[in-house]
Amino acid sequence: MFWQLQHGDTPALIELQSQRTLTYRELSAEVSAFANLLLSHSEQKRFGIIYMRNSISCMIAYLGALQKQDAVLLLDAGLSEPLKQQFVQHYKPDWIFDGEWLDMGQESQTPCHEQLAVLLSTSGSTGNPKLVQLSYQNIQSNASSIARYLNITAAERPITTLSPAYSYGLSVLNSHLLQGATILLTDESVISGAFWKAFKQYEATSFAGVPYMYQMLHRLRFASMELSSLRYFTQAGGRLSQSLTAYFSEFAKTHHIPFVVMYGQTEATARISYVPPDQLEAKQGSIGIAIPDGELAIDPATEELVYRGPNVMLGYAETRADLALGDQQHGMLKTGDLARQDEDGYFWILGRMKRFIKLYGLRMNLDDLERFLEQSLELSVACSGQDEQLLVAFEASHDDAILQTIRQQLKLRYGIHHTSLRIRFMDELPRLSSGKIDYIRLANEVK
């Protein structure tokens, strides 16, 4: 198990802000001390909340909870205080870690299932109390699969770019700890000069990014950066536009390093599929093939993509009582995505099953509309709306020429008349902490 930390005197964590380094041996001692702290208050399995940063102290708390086998909800430390309190009041944790450990002194609550290890939110910054429940097998098996298809070794030095409370960011930590790699911990943004200075100084070998992050890197002229230590980089967390995929693929090809495009859901711990780098150009737009130990199929009745594997969650939680339920999924996940499979066995997402509106009595796939407009205009776009009205929002300044082009193209391709359209230009599209579009905020902001 990756939380056993059996890699001796190899550096495990380097916290870039403080320049503090812990070897695996030192980290193991700190983690054991935290686990013993938890044990000293109760030998029973308890439930805690950790407000996560990319810091040594948060990593110690997370790994210590795994070692003691307390269940933990990981939330981003940047959440507003009202949202933090909302989770506390709803789930009534036995303890909280927010830089320091605090015993909440709660009376006996509903016990957690023995296999429950980690809880993650899928709602980003919206504060929805619905959580994904992950087991010890889920997080270990997914870490192992990722390490295998990315060929992670102890020589790697990934630099953190995502919140460890987000399944993608957490998977980077887990898979590299499993292999005894050295993790560079920072909360600096990829648009920060300090981030890239540290990247070069500490000779980072990889980074992970969501589509929004790659949009920013494109604007920063990533292809002109000198990153001699970079060995590979990955993308997940949503669909990357074809133009950006081509841009970063060309960088990878020129520098002879892999660019790995992946697909996943929090409900599958993190990863479900990946595109082998040597197939990225031929299969551009595909989500690839299932990860090791996983299996993908399409439901012939609904065209829904279905995944099976040891990384599929135990189930959802909406109350504290749900933490005692155990395995409700039995290794199978209906992804909610419509998909097709090509003749080579590669899978392609067609859209979300619920991301539809009706115009003129016809179903319109909002994801398909987004892809079409992104490719046509090479701008960040979000489509939402209700039946009989389509909302299209662009991350750009108001431009009458773009407005006219949008109307013409939607009329020609989809038969959408401008009277059924609401078009808005925004400085920034509203996003969740994962970088994905926040469609609820979008709808509210353009009312």
Secondary structure per residue as TSV (DSSP state, phi and psi in degrees):
chain	resnum	aa	ss	phi	psi
A	1	M	-	360.0	138.6
A	2	F	G	-64.6	-23.9
A	3	W	G	-81.5	2.6
A	4	Q	G	-83.9	-19.5
A	5	L	-	57.2	61.4
A	6	Q	-	-107.8	56.4
A	7	H	-	-127.5	23.4
A	8	G	T	59.3	-131.1
A	9	D	T	-92.1	11.2
A	10	T	S	-66.5	136.5
A	11	P	E	-59.8	130.8
A	12	A	E	-99.6	-50.8
A	13	L	E	-130.8	135.9
A	14	I	E	-124.8	113.7
A	15	E	E	-86.6	111.0
A	16	L	T	-68.8	-33.7
A	17	Q	T	-65.1	-44.4
A	18	S	T	-93.8	-11.7
A	19	Q	T	61.2	25.1
A	20	R	E	-84.9	135.7
A	21	T	E	-121.1	137.5
A	22	L	E	-123.4	130.7
A	23	T	E	-75.8	169.9
A	24	Y	H	-62.0	-36.6
A	25	R	H	-65.4	-44.2
A	26	E	H	-67.9	-40.9
A	27	L	H	-62.1	-42.2
A	28	S	H	-58.7	-40.6
A	29	A	H	-66.2	-41.9
A	30	E	H	-66.0	-40.7
A	31	V	H	-66.4	-42.0
A	32	S	H	-61.5	-38.7
A	33	A	H	-64.0	-39.9
A	34	F	H	-68.4	-42.0
A	35	A	H	-60.3	-38.9
A	36	N	H	-67.9	-33.8
A	37	L	H	-60.1	-45.8
A	38	L	H	-63.3	-42.3
A	39	L	H	-63.4	-35.9
A	40	S	H	-65.3	-21.4
A	41	H	H	-95.4	-25.9
A	42	S	-	-170.2	133.2
A	43	E	S	-83.2	-10.9
A	44	Q	S	-78.0	158.7
A	45	K	-	-70.4	127.7
A	46	R	-	-123.3	176.8
A	47	F	E	-122.6	126.5
A	48	G	E	-126.9	164.0
A	49	I	E	-117.7	130.3
A	50	I	E	-116.5	124.4
A	51	Y	E	-87.5	106.7
A	52	M	E	-88.4	134.8
A	53	R	-	-125.0	165.8
A	54	N	S	-82.1	76.0
A	55	S	S	-138.5	159.0
A	56	I	H	-63.3	-42.0
A	57	S	H	-62.8	-39.6
A	58	C	H	-69.5	-36.8
A	59	M	H	-65.3	-39.7
A	60	I	H	-62.5	-43.9
A	61	A	H	-63.7	-44.3
A	62	Y	H	-61.9	-50.6
A	63	L	H	-69.7	-33.3
A	64	G	H	-65.7	-39.3
A	65	A	H	-64.4	-39.1
A	66	L	H	-63.9	-42.2
A	67	Q	H	-65.5	-41.0
A	68	K	H	-77.0	-18.0
A	69	Q	T	71.1	37.9
A	70	D	-	-84.8	147.5
A	71	A	E	-84.2	140.5
A	72	V	E	-133.2	137.3
A	73	L	E	-93.9	122.5
A	74	L	E	-98.3	119.6
A	75	L	E	-123.2	147.4
A	76	D	E	-65.3	132.3
A	77	A	T	-63.6	-19.3
A	78	G	T	-81.5	-0.9
A	79	L	S	-59.4	146.8
A	80	S	-	-65.8	155.4
A	81	E	H	-59.7	-40.3
A	82	P	H	-60.4	-38.1
A	83	L	H	-70.9	-38.2
A	84	K	H	-58.6	-45.8
A	85	Q	H	-66.6	-30.7
A	86	Q	H	-62.7	-43.9
A	87	F	H	-67.1	-40.6
A	88	V	H	-61.9	-46.8
A	89	Q	H	-67.7	-33.6
A	90	H	H	-76.8	-40.5
A	91	Y	H	-106.2	-10.6
A	92	K	-	47.6	67.7
A	93	P	-	-66.4	154.2
A	94	D	S	-79.3	-27.9
A	95	W	E	-151.9	161.5
A	96	I	E	-135.0	141.3
A	97	F	E	-121.7	117.3
A	98	D	S	-138.0	66.1
A	99	G	S	90.2	-35.9
A	100	E	S	-134.4	155.5
A	101	W	E	-88.3	135.0
A	102	L	E	-132.9	122.4
A	103	D	E	-82.4	124.2
A	104	M	-	-78.3	-11.9
A	105	G	-	63.5	30.8
A	106	Q	-	-72.7	150.7
A	107	E	-	-69.5	162.9
A	108	S	-	-53.3	125.2
A	109	Q	-	-104.5	176.0
A	110	T	-	-56.2	128.6
A	111	P	-	-68.2	153.8
A	112	C	-	-86.7	148.7
A	113	H	-	-62.2	144.9
A	114	E	T	-61.7	-26.7
A	115	Q	T	-90.2	-6.9
A	116	L	E	-73.1	123.1
A	117	A	E	-112.6	-52.6
A	118	V	E	-135.7	141.2
A	119	L	E	-118.9	137.2
A	120	L	E	-130.8	147.8
A	121	S	E	-89.7	142.4
A	122	T	S	-100.8	0.3
A	123	S	S	-99.9	4.4
A	124	G	G	60.4	-124.0
A	125	S	G	-94.1	9.5
A	126	T	G	-83.1	-16.6
A	127	G	-	80.6	11.3
A	128	N	-	-60.8	129.1
A	129	P	-	-74.4	-4.8
A	130	K	-	-68.3	128.1
A	131	L	E	-124.4	155.3
A	132	V	E	-96.1	130.3
A	133	Q	E	-100.5	122.8
A	134	L	E	-116.3	140.8
A	135	S	E	-94.2	172.3
A	136	Y	H	-62.1	-40.0
A	137	Q	H	-64.1	-39.5
A	138	N	H	-56.9	-52.7
A	139	I	H	-73.3	-32.9
A	140	Q	H	-71.4	-45.8
A	141	S	H	-66.1	-38.1
A	142	N	H	-69.6	-38.0
A	143	A	H	-60.7	-41.5
A	144	S	H	-66.0	-44.1
A	145	S	H	-62.2	-45.5
A	146	I	H	-62.2	-44.7
A	147	A	H	-58.8	-35.1
A	148	R	H	-71.4	-50.6
A	149	Y	H	-78.3	-19.1
A	150	L	T	-92.8	-4.2
A	151	N	T	55.6	46.2
A	152	I	-	-73.5	133.6
A	153	T	-	-126.3	175.0
A	154	A	T	-65.9	-14.3
A	155	A	T	-80.2	-8.7
A	156	E	-	-74.0	149.8
A	157	R	-	-136.4	74.7
A	158	P	B	-69.4	147.2
A	159	I	B	-110.5	136.4
A	160	T	-	-76.3	137.2
A	161	T	-	-129.0	-9.0
A	162	L	S	-128.9	157.7
A	163	S	-	-66.0	136.6
A	164	P	T	-72.0	-4.7
A	165	A	T	-87.3	-3.4
A	166	Y	S	-102.1	135.2
A	167	S	H	-56.4	-36.5
A	168	Y	H	-65.9	-47.9
A	169	G	H	-63.0	-39.9
A	170	L	H	-66.1	-36.8
A	171	S	H	-65.3	-31.9
A	172	V	H	-63.0	-44.6
A	173	L	H	-64.4	-49.6
A	174	N	H	-61.3	-46.7
A	175	S	H	-68.0	-32.1
A	176	H	H	-80.9	-33.9
A	177	L	H	-63.0	-37.8
A	178	L	H	-57.7	-37.0
A	179	Q	H	-95.1	0.3
A	180	G	T	77.0	27.4
A	181	A	-	-80.1	171.5
A	182	T	-	-104.8	119.3
A	183	I	E	-100.1	128.0
A	184	L	E	-94.0	112.2
A	185	L	E	-95.7	121.8
A	186	T	-	-154.8	149.7
A	187	D	-	-106.3	10.1
A	188	E	-	-65.1	144.3
A	189	S	-	-77.2	152.5
A	190	V	T	-67.5	-12.7
A	191	I	T	-90.6	0.7
A	192	S	S	-87.9	137.0
A	193	G	H	-62.9	-32.4
A	194	A	H	-63.8	-33.3
A	195	F	H	-62.6	-49.4
A	196	W	H	-74.5	-27.4
A	197	K	H	-64.2	-44.1
A	198	A	H	-67.6	-37.2
A	199	F	H	-54.7	-46.7
A	200	K	H	-74.2	-42.5
A	201	Q	H	-60.9	-41.4
A	202	Y	T	-98.2	6.3
A	203	E	T	52.9	56.0
A	204	A	-	-62.6	145.0
A	205	T	-	-107.9	-13.6
A	206	S	E	-160.1	161.4
A	207	F	E	-149.2	159.1
A	208	A	E	-118.4	144.1
A	209	G	E	-145.9	149.4
A	210	V	-	-94.9	166.9
A	211	P	H	-52.9	-42.7
A	212	Y	H	-60.5	-37.8
A	213	M	H	-65.2	-40.1
A	214	Y	H	-70.0	-30.0
A	215	Q	H	-61.7	-43.4
A	216	M	H	-66.4	-40.6
A	217	L	H	-64.4	-35.2
A	218	H	H	-62.4	-42.9
A	219	R	H	-65.5	-28.5
A	220	L	T	-82.5	4.4
A	221	R	T	58.8	56.6
A	222	F	G	-53.4	-37.6
A	223	A	G	-62.2	-20.1
A	224	S	G	-92.2	-2.3
A	225	M	-	-74.5	145.4
A	226	E	-	-98.8	103.4
A	227	L	-	-126.0	74.8
A	228	S	T	-65.4	-23.4
A	229	S	T	-87.9	-11.1
A	230	L	-	-65.9	125.3
A	231	R	-	-105.5	-31.6
A	232	Y	E	-166.0	163.0
A	233	F	E	-146.7	154.1
A	234	T	E	-127.9	157.8
A	235	Q	E	-137.4	135.9
A	236	A	-	-158.2	-168.1
A	237	G	S	83.8	18.2
A	238	G	S	136.4	171.7
A	239	R	-	-77.6	128.7
A	240	L	-	-91.6	133.7
A	241	S	-	-60.0	155.0
A	242	Q	H	-61.5	-37.8
A	243	S	H	-65.6	-40.4
A	244	L	H	-72.3	-37.0
A	245	T	H	-58.8	-44.0
A	246	A	H	-64.7	-40.3
A	247	Y	H	-61.7	-50.0
A	248	F	H	-75.8	-28.0
A	249	S	H	-65.2	-38.9
A	250	E	H	-66.5	-40.0
A	251	F	H	-59.6	-47.3
A	252	A	H	-62.2	-42.0
A	253	K	H	-65.0	-42.9
A	254	T	H	-63.6	-36.5
A	255	H	H	-98.2	3.8
A	256	H	T	58.3	44.8
A	257	I	-	-131.6	150.8
A	258	P	-	-75.1	139.3
A	259	F	E	-115.3	115.3
A	260	V	E	-109.6	113.0
A	261	V	E	-92.0	131.2
A	262	M	E	-132.4	162.8
A	263	Y	E	-132.1	139.4
A	264	G	-	-164.3	176.1
A	265	Q	-	-144.3	149.8
A	266	T	G	-55.8	-34.3
A	267	E	G	-63.9	-17.5
A	268	A	G	-109.4	31.1
A	269	T	S	71.9	-47.6
A	270	A	S	-169.5	-65.9
A	271	R	-	-106.2	143.5
A	272	I	S	-119.1	-42.1
A	273	S	E	-148.9	168.6
A	274	Y	E	-153.1	158.4
A	275	V	-	-102.6	115.6
A	276	P	-	-52.6	132.2
A	277	P	G	-53.7	-33.1
A	278	D	G	-74.9	-5.7
A	279	Q	G	-110.2	1.1
A	280	L	T	-62.1	-41.5
A	281	E	T	-68.6	-44.2
A	282	A	T	-70.4	-31.1
A	283	K	T	-113.9	35.1
A	284	Q	T	-59.7	128.0
A	285	G	T	99.6	-13.9
A	286	S	-	-82.3	155.8
A	287	I	-	-91.7	-1.8
A	288	G	B	88.5	-139.7
A	289	I	E	-121.6	162.7
A	290	A	E	-63.1	148.6
A	291	I	-	-67.7	162.7
A	292	P	T	-52.7	136.0
A	293	D	T	76.0	1.9
A	294	G	-	-109.3	165.7
A	295	E	E	-142.8	132.2
A	296	L	E	-112.4	145.3
A	297	A	E	-153.7	164.9
A	298	I	E	-115.5	127.5
A	299	D	-	-66.8	115.5
A	300	P	T	-63.7	-22.9
A	301	A	T	-80.4	-32.6
A	302	T	T	-120.7	-12.1
A	303	E	-	67.3	17.5
A	304	E	E	-80.0	139.2
A	305	L	E	-76.8	128.3
A	306	V	E	-120.2	133.7
A	307	Y	E	-118.3	140.6
A	308	R	E	-127.7	137.1
A	309	G	S	174.6	166.8
A	310	P	T	-71.6	-7.1
A	311	N	T	-95.2	2.4
A	312	V	S	-71.6	133.7
A	313	M	-	-54.4	163.7
A	314	L	S	-69.0	-37.8
A	315	G	E	156.5	-173.5
A	316	Y	E	-92.9	159.1
A	317	A	E	-128.4	137.1
A	318	E	S	-125.5	-10.5
A	319	T	S	-142.4	166.3
A	320	R	G	-60.1	-35.7
A	321	A	G	-62.2	-28.3
A	322	D	G	-66.8	-17.8
A	323	L	G	-70.0	-8.4
A	324	A	G	-99.3	-0.6
A	325	L	-	-73.2	-32.1
A	326	G	-	79.4	-156.5
A	327	D	-	-76.8	114.2
A	328	Q	S	-107.3	-13.6
A	329	Q	S	-97.3	-28.1
A	330	H	T	54.2	41.6
A	331	G	T	80.3	5.8
A	332	M	E	-120.4	135.0
A	333	L	E	-129.1	120.9
A	334	K	E	-85.2	113.5
A	335	T	E	-73.5	-22.1
A	336	G	E	82.6	1.9
A	337	D	E	-103.0	136.6
A	338	L	E	-82.2	140.1
A	339	A	E	-150.2	167.8
A	340	R	E	-135.2	161.2
A	341	Q	E	-121.0	132.6
A	342	D	-	-88.3	-178.9
A	343	E	T	-66.8	-17.2
A	344	D	T	-96.3	3.0
A	345	G	S	88.8	9.2
A	346	Y	-	-89.2	146.4
A	347	F	E	-105.8	148.0
A	348	W	E	-132.7	127.6
A	349	I	E	-82.3	131.0
A	350	L	E	-99.1	-22.2
A	351	G	E	152.8	172.3
A	352	R	E	-81.3	142.6
A	353	M	T	-61.9	-32.4
A	354	K	T	-100.2	1.1
A	355	R	-	-92.4	65.4
A	356	F	E	-132.9	150.0
A	357	I	E	-130.8	165.9
A	358	K	E	-110.4	126.9
A	359	L	E	-123.9	125.5
A	360	Y	T	57.3	32.0
A	361	G	T	81.5	0.1
A	362	L	E	-107.3	140.6
A	363	R	E	-77.1	130.5
A	364	M	E	-114.8	125.0
A	365	N	E	-83.9	114.0
A	366	L	H	-66.7	-32.1
A	367	D	H	-67.8	-37.6
A	368	D	H	-65.3	-41.3
A	369	L	H	-62.1	-42.4
A	370	E	H	-60.5	-46.6
A	371	R	H	-59.6	-44.6
A	372	F	H	-61.5	-46.1
A	373	L	H	-70.1	-38.2
A	374	E	H	-61.0	-44.7
A	375	Q	H	-68.9	-35.5
A	376	S	H	-73.1	-39.6
A	377	L	H	-111.5	-11.9
A	378	E	-	53.8	45.9
A	379	L	S	-129.5	155.8
A	380	S	-	-73.3	129.8
A	381	V	E	-138.2	148.4
A	382	A	E	-134.5	133.2
A	383	C	E	-114.1	134.7
A	384	S	E	-146.2	-162.0
A	385	G	E	131.8	-175.1
A	386	Q	E	-130.1	169.3
A	387	D	T	-53.7	133.9
A	388	E	T	78.5	2.7
A	389	Q	E	-149.9	126.6
A	390	L	E	-103.3	129.9
A	391	L	E	-103.7	125.6
A	392	V	E	-122.4	119.6
A	393	A	E	-116.1	135.8
A	394	F	E	-119.5	144.6
A	395	E	E	-89.7	82.3
A	396	A	S	-168.6	163.7
A	397	S	-	-75.5	153.7
A	398	H	-	-58.1	133.5
A	399	D	-	-145.2	115.6
A	400	D	H	-62.5	-33.8
A	401	A	H	-66.4	-43.1
A	402	I	H	-64.0	-41.5
A	403	L	H	-57.3	-45.9
A	404	Q	H	-66.7	-39.1
A	405	T	H	-63.2	-43.2
A	406	I	H	-59.0	-48.9
A	407	R	H	-60.2	-43.9
A	408	Q	H	-65.0	-45.2
A	409	Q	H	-69.3	-39.8
A	410	L	H	-68.3	-31.8
A	411	K	H	-68.5	-45.6
A	412	L	H	-69.6	-43.7
A	413	R	H	-83.7	-40.1
A	414	Y	H	-117.4	-4.9
A	415	G	-	71.3	25.6
A	416	I	-	-88.6	118.4
A	417	H	-	-79.3	148.4
A	418	H	G	-63.0	-20.8
A	419	T	G	-70.4	-16.6
A	420	S	G	-97.7	8.1
A	421	L	E	-111.7	139.7
A	422	R	E	-121.4	119.3
A	423	I	E	-115.9	128.7
A	424	R	E	-129.2	140.0
A	425	F	E	-106.1	133.1
A	426	M	E	-132.0	147.3
A	427	D	S	-62.1	-41.3
A	428	E	S	-145.4	135.0
A	429	L	-	-71.3	139.9
A	430	P	-	-66.9	135.2
A	431	R	B	-132.6	152.4
A	432	L	-	-77.6	171.4
A	433	S	T	-63.7	-20.6
A	434	S	T	-78.8	-9.5
A	435	G	S	95.6	-9.7
A	436	K	S	-76.1	157.0
A	437	I	B	-63.3	135.0
A	438	D	-	-94.4	93.1
A	439	Y	H	-69.7	-27.6
A	440	I	H	-68.2	-47.7
A	441	R	H	-63.7	-38.4
A	442	L	H	-57.9	-48.4
A	443	A	H	-61.0	-38.2
A	444	N	H	-71.9	-36.4
A	445	E	H	-74.7	-20.3
A	446	V	T	-109.0	12.7
A	447	K	-	-64.2	360.0
